[in-house]
Amino acid sequence: MASENSPQAARTEWWRADTATLHARKQENEVLKRQLDFEQDSILAELNTRGIRGCSGHSTLSALIGEDFHLIKGDADDRADRVLALHPGVSVDGAPVPPLAPLTAEAAAEGAIGGRQIDAIIRVLARIPSTVPDDGVRAGEMTLVALARRAGPREIAKAGRRLLDHLDPDGKEPRNEDPKDTRPELRFVKHRDGSLGLKARLDLETYARLKSDLDPMAKPHKAIDGIRDSRTQDERYGDAFTDYVRLKTTSRNLPGQAGEATHILVTMSYEDLIRDIGEAHLDLVGPISATDARILACDARVRPGVLGTAGEPLDIGRSKRTVSLAQKYALTIRDGGCTFPGCDMPVPRCTAHHLVFWRHHGETKIDNLVLLCTKHHRLIHHSEWKVQIAQDGLPEFTAPAYLDPTGTPRRNTMHLRT
């Protein structure tokens, strides 16, 4: 039988804890883990200064880390780079070498940042030209460390590129693709488990056009905090196709139904609408959750129908709910893409979210709208994240209390035009 203080007893206790306690402990443990990582790296740095070969018989610090901790070479190399960048070392002739990132080391010692955040910072610092004076390098590092305390590796890397643009400008290159020539067929399929699908046979040109449109949208997401995109290729293309259909069906150039733009009807009871519970009925599909209905009602061409207790229609949606072309241009200029902190999703893959929900009589005007990608749109509807328009007219977000008890507003810096 496990003693009261055994690891097994500690594990089984968590089912008793409330959600706020679990979130708080999760954050505390991450800080402790990062502090322990920094202490471990400090030990490795000291072994390195004493001479790895003499201390362990290994030829390099990376070899020691890989062998002793059973890591693959790439992970061992990353860990060794981190150790060498955050701690003083010695040159081949025995002279002391200052750390590349001393301010990053201070934040890592606190447990405020870790892992891939540190890697993102040191990659930027390593690319700063040697002609830049030390106080300029430290000022840049201070900016990146401050960002890293509230952002992930991708946002740090993007800020780093802006920093390097002032010192060592560089560019990127675009890509392109081609089309070519069976009788196209398309079937809508309902599977036995209730899921829906498509079966298609395409001519060569349509295949090439569709694939070239979807390919850029189906690329794996970049690793964040060392976590790689876990979706299969089929899942990535599924997500890309979903965004693609949403993009195409909001186009004002598509043929319509009965003289107006295509709409889908969502119906739900007045009671369920007011209380945010129950389910709605999506035209051509069937039952969906009340939350999904709210998300659809934000910006898609979905017309909501509200039913009374006897099933009579009380309201067949206000079509002005959808964002006008001029408003979409204004949101493009103001937001530049998904406004959620750290998200780099571009404008074409975003929809306009009503801050005061449309069903609560929120108006479709710029100071009640923000652009959000599909993932963060769902997050805002499903979680305690809050978004508002600040005094300067720009969107800002407040994290749930379990993530940030201070309630400090956050903004997205990924779309800054500098």
N, C-alpha and C positions, 0 to 999 in steps of 0.2 A: 504494500500500500504506500502511495506517495506521501512524503512528509509535507507539512504545511508550507515549508519554504522551498520545496523542490521545484525545478523548472516545469515539471508536469502540472503541479498545482497552480503555478503562476499562469500557465497557458489556459487552464480551464476556468480561471477567474473572469476572463474577459467577457464571457457571455452575460455576466451580471452587470457590466458597466453600461451607462447610457451612452448615446452616440457622441455627445459633446466631450465626454471623458475620453472616449476612444480617439477622437480627432486630436485632442490636446496631447495625449500620451504619444500618439504617432509623431507629432511635431517635435516633442521633447526628445524622443528616441533618435530621430534623425539628426538633431543637433549633437547629441552624445556620440553617435556613430561617426559623424564628421570630425569631432574633436579627437576621437580615438584614432581615426585615419591619419590625422595630422601628427599625432604623437608617434604613430608607427613610422610615418615618413621621416620624422625628425631622427628616429633611431637609425633608419636606413641612410640618412644623410651623414650621420656621424660615422657609421661604418665605412661609408664611401671616402670620407676625409682621411681615415686611418689607412686606407688602401684595401680595396676589395679583395685583391688576390691574396694579400697577406692575412686578412681576417677570415676569409672563407674558402679560398682556393678558386673562386670564380673569376673569370677574366673581366667581367663588367658588372655594373650594378643591375642592369636588365637581366643578365644571366642568373644572378643570385635570386632576384625576385621571382623569375619564372620557375626556377628549380625548387626553391623553398616553399613557394605558395601555390605551385602546380597551375601556373597560368600559361596561356598561349603567348607566343612571342609578341604579337601586337599589343595585348593588354599589359604585358611586362614592360615593353618599351614605353607605353603611355605613362605607366606608374613611375618609371625611372625618370622620364622627362619632367614629371610633376615634382619629384623629389629634388632634382637638380635646379629647377627654376625657383623653388620656394625657399631654398636654404643656401647659406654660403658654402663654397667648395674650395678646392685647391687646384691650381693648374699643374701641368706636367712637371714644371720645375719647382713645385712646392709653394708658389706664391698664392695668397688668399684670393678667391674670386667671389665678388659680391653676388647675391641672388638676383636673378632677372626680375622677379616680381615680389618685392618685400611687402607692399601694401596688400597684395593678394594673400600672402602668407599670414598676415595679421587677421584678415577676415576668416581664413581657413582655420586658424587656431581657435577662433571664437566658436566655430561650427556654423557660421552664417552662410558659408558657401562650400561646395565640395565637388569632387569628381569632374564631370564634364564641363561644369561652369569654369573651374580652374583651367582646364585644358583650353577652353575657348579664349580666355584672357591671355594665357601665355603664348598661344599661337599668334595673336595680334601683336603682342610685345616683341616677339622674335622677329617680326617683319618690319619693325620700325627701323629706318636707316640709322646707321651709326653717327651720321652727321647731326642728328637731332640732339640738342642739349639734354642733360639728365633731368632738369626740372620740367622740361616739356614732356618727357617720357613719363615721369611720375604723375604729372597732371592728367595725362591720358589714362594712366592706370587707375587713378583715383576715380575717374568717371566710370570706367568699366566695372570696378569693384562695387561702386554705389548701385549701378544697374543690376549687377549679379545678385545683390541681396534681395531682389524682388523679381528677377527674371531668369529665364533659362538660356541654354547655350546658343540657340538660334538668334535670340534677340541680342545677346552679347556680341555674337559674330557680326550681326548687321551693324551694330553701333561701332564695332571695331573697323569695319570697312569704311564707314564715314570718317573715322579718325584717321585711317591711313590715306584716305583721299586727299587730306590736307598735306600729307607728307610724301607719299609715294603713289600718285594716281595710277590706276590700272583700268582695264576694260573687260568686257565680256562679249561673246559672239552668239548670234542667233542661230536657229536651225530651220530646216525645211524638208518637205517630202512631196511625193508625186502620185497621180492617179492612172487607171487602165480599163477590160470587158468580159447566161442563164437567166433566166426569168426570175425576177425577185419574188420571194414569198415571205410572209410574216404571219405568225399565229400567236394569239394570246392564249396562255395556258393557265388553268387552275389545277394545282396539284392536290392530291388526296389530303395532305396535311394542312390545307388551307392557304399555302403560300402561292404566290403568283409568279408567272414567268413569261418568257418570250421564246419562240423558235423561229429562226430566220434562215433564208438562203438569199445571198446577195450577189449582184453582179460585181465584176471586178472593180469598176469605178466607185460604186457606192461603198464597197468594202474598204477600198483605199482611203476614200474621203473620211469615212467614219473612224477608221483606225488612226489616221493622222490627227483627227480632232481629239480623240480620246487619249492617245499616247502621252502627251504632256501632262494631262490631268490624272493619269494613272501611275505616275512615278511614285516610288516609295517616299514617305516623309523622311526628312533627315532625322538622325538619332537625336533624342533629347535626354539629357542626363544619362547617357549610355544606353537608353532603351530604344531599340530599333523598331521600325514599323513592322508589326507582327502580322499584317494582313497578307493573305496569299495573293498571287497575281490576279486570280479570278475575282477576289474580293476588291482589289484595287480598281479593276476595270468596272466592277459593279458600282462602286462609289462614283467613279468618273462618269459612268453612263447616267446615274441618277442626277448628278449636277448638270450634265449635258442636256437632259430632257427638260430640267427646270429652266435652264437658260433659253432653250429654243421655244418653250411654250409661253414664255413671257415676252417674246418678240411681237412687236406690233405689225410685222409684215406677214404673219401667217394667216391663211384663210380662216374665217370664223364660222359660227353657227347662227343661222337666222339673222344675218346682217350685223352681228356684233362679235367681238373677240371671244375666243373659246373660253368657257367657264366650266368648272366642276362644281356640283352642288354638294354641300355638307349639311345634313340636317341633324338637329338634336333638340331635346326638350328644353323648355325655358328653365325648369328647375335645375337640370344638370348644368346648363350654361352658367347660371348664377352661382352655383355651389362648387363649380370646377370638379365635378365628379361624374361618374357614369360613363356612357359612351355616346358617340355620334355615328352617323351613317354616311360614308363617303360614296358618292355617285360612282357607279361602275365597279366598285370594290367590295363594299360591305361595311361591317362594324369597325370603328377605330376608337381609340381612347379620347376622352375629353381634352387631355393635354395635347395630343396630336392635332385635334381640331383647332385648338387655339393657335398652335404654331402655323398651321396652314392658313389661318385667317389673317396672318400678319401682312403678307405681301403677295402671295401667289394668286393666280386668277381663280380663286375658289370663292363661290358665292354661298354664304351661310344662310340656312333657313331655320328659323326658330319655331318650334311647335308648341301649342298649348296642351293642356291635360287631355283633351279629346283628340289630339293629333291635328288640330286645325293650324294652318300657317299663321303665325303672329307677325313675322317679319322676314321678308326675303331680301337679304342684305343690301346695304348701301354700296353701290359700285364705286363710289368715290374713295372707298377704302384703299384701293390700289394706288401705288405711287405714280405720279405723272412723269413724263419724260423729262420735263424741266427739273422736277424735284430729284430724279435719279441723277441728273448731271450735277446738281448742287451737292448731293450726298457724295458723289464721286470726288468732287473738288475738296470738300471738307474732310471726309473720312479716308479716302484713298484705298479702301479695302476693309476687311473685317476690323472692327474697332476694339475687339477684345485684346487685353494686354498680351503681347508676345506673339500674336497671330499674324502671319504674312499672307493670308489668303487674299487674292486680288478681287477687285470690284465685280467682275463678271460672275464670280462664284459665290456672291453674297446676296442676301435679300434684306429688305428694309424691315426693321423691327419697331413696333409702336411701343414707346416707353409707357405711356398710359394705354393699356390694351384697347383695341378697337371696340370690343364688346362693352367696355366701361366708358364708351363715348370719347375715347382719345381721338384727337383730330389727326388727319393725315397732312401734317405740315412739318417743316424741317426741324423745328426745335422739339418735336415729339418722335423723331425717327433717328435710328442709327443703323449702319450696315453691319450685318453679322453673317458669318459663314454658317453652314448647316449645323456643324458640331456645336459651335458656341451659341447659336440660336436655341438649340435644344437645351443647352446648359442653363441659359438664362431662364427658360420656362420651367425647368425641373429642379433648380437648386436655389440657394439663398444668395447667390451673386446678385448685386444690384447695379443698375446703370442709370446715369442721369446726365443731363447737359449742364456743364459748369458755367460759371459767370462769364467766361470768355467765349462761350458758344461751342465748346468742344466736348465730346463725350468723355466721361470718366467712370470708372468701375470701382465698387467696394466689395472686397472679398468677404465671405462668411466669417463670423467671429472666431470660429475654430481655426481658420487659417491666418487671420490677422486681427487680433483683439483690438488693435488701435483704430481700425476702420479707416486707415489712410487711403485716400483715393489713388487709383492707378490709371495710367493711360498707355495706349499703344504707341510705341516709338518706331514701329517697323515701317510705317508708310511716310515718314518725314521726308519732305522734299528739300534736301539740303545738298 
